[in-house]
Amino acid sequence: MRPPAIAAACAFLAVAGCRSGPADADRAAQAAATAGATIRVAAASDLRFAMDELVASWEAANPDRTVEPVYGSSGNAFAQIAAGAPFDLYFSADAAYPRRLEDEGLAERGATRLYGNGQIVVWVSAESAIDVEARGIAALADAAVQTVAIANPEHAPYGRAAVAAMRSAGVYDAVAPKIVYGENVSQAAQFVASGNADAGVIALALALAPTLAGKGRYAMVPSASYPPIEQGAVVLRAARNPVAAEAFLDFTLGPQGRRILDRYGYLRPAP
């Protein structure tokens, strides 16, 4: 017996075939192929709150489909995928990682799609006496600042951006002994929010998230002081549900998804 979704699509085509064009047939076939699909997504931790909104919006419009995101550093996700982790779609905070998957034959050549450029901020708790609004990243060198949280630059692009920005500002040597590393940028933000660090250099997307927005203050780090955080996504060659994964990526890059990304401070990639 044919699955209900496929049967329904066949019935539709049988009735409408005489007055439907190829585009209608393609849409019906795609709906049948993606019905009931679960999309497994490896996502950079800076995307946690934006992705949760994207997933909620997608699932509301597609109640027969599910998205299961797993968050972590982009480098760790890359290593897991290269080792065979079962994901359909990879959202990286560094577009170089999905492009490397293309080079290694784990994604189609040229399939990486840019979804935004990230931005970094210096973030402190709401109760902190550190005047980040006036002094920005230079405040991290003050003697009153004992610990500064950043993502581990070995595998997190936001950590590499933080180090670059501190070097550009001429404060890295003074700040380096104070640095505590989060496994990813989300963990670095939690170090500050929990009081385990005095300040942090984190993703703007996290500073704008509902769970942190009322708990802290931040100053933008000038984008010219660190390399662009070019973020990209790719459907993996081993995806069990490639059609559904591509459809979710289309939604993310479409008007509704773009509004969510805009709200979390992701700059639109250059056309």
Order of alpha helices (4+ residues) and beta strands (2+ residues): alpha-alpha-beta-alpha-beta-alpha-beta-alpha-beta-beta-alpha-beta-alpha-alpha-beta-alpha-beta-alpha-alpha-beta-beta-alpha-alpha
